[in-house]
Amino acid sequence: MVIRETLQHREAVRGGRGTVDFYHVVPKDRCDGYLHMFAKLVIRPASSIGWHQHVGETEPYYILSGEGLFTDNDGSKTAVRPGDVCLIRSGDFHSIENLSDTEDLVLMAAIYKQD
């Protein structure tokens, strides 16, 4: 089976600012109920995904290119760059922002249900 990615442009994701492009790699209806989302996210310059919580799900971010600032559940802020993984566990809050005025922050994100 071959699945083609689909693009979704979103503004103010989870109360963040600016634009985030979601390149959905596997559609939700093909995930057999465990995987909620598997997508490449392109966070445009000066944009962010706002502070939000995951309940009953885990979400890793794998940074592919660009640099950003990840805010973890405890409020700590960490600069992230290619090769870094941000792990969000069930019950955790988090946010991520692209502080660059010129370069995109690109990452892979998968949201999957916890048993």
Secondary structure as GFF3:
##gff-version 3
##sequence-region A 1 115
A	DSSP	beta_strand	6	11	.	.	.	ID=ss1
A	DSSP	three_ten_helix	13	15	.	.	.	ID=ss2
A	DSSP	beta_strand	19	26	.	.	.	ID=ss3
A	DSSP	three_ten_helix	28	30	.	.	.	ID=ss4
A	DSSP	beta_strand	35	43	.	.	.	ID=ss5
A	DSSP	beta_strand	48	53	.	.	.	ID=ss6
A	DSSP	beta_strand	57	65	.	.	.	ID=ss7
A	DSSP	beta_strand	68	71	.	.	.	ID=ss8
A	DSSP	beta_strand	77	80	.	.	.	ID=ss9
A	DSSP	beta_strand	85	88	.	.	.	ID=ss10
A	DSSP	beta_strand	93	97	.	.	.	ID=ss11
A	DSSP	beta_strand	105	113	.	.	.	ID=ss12
###
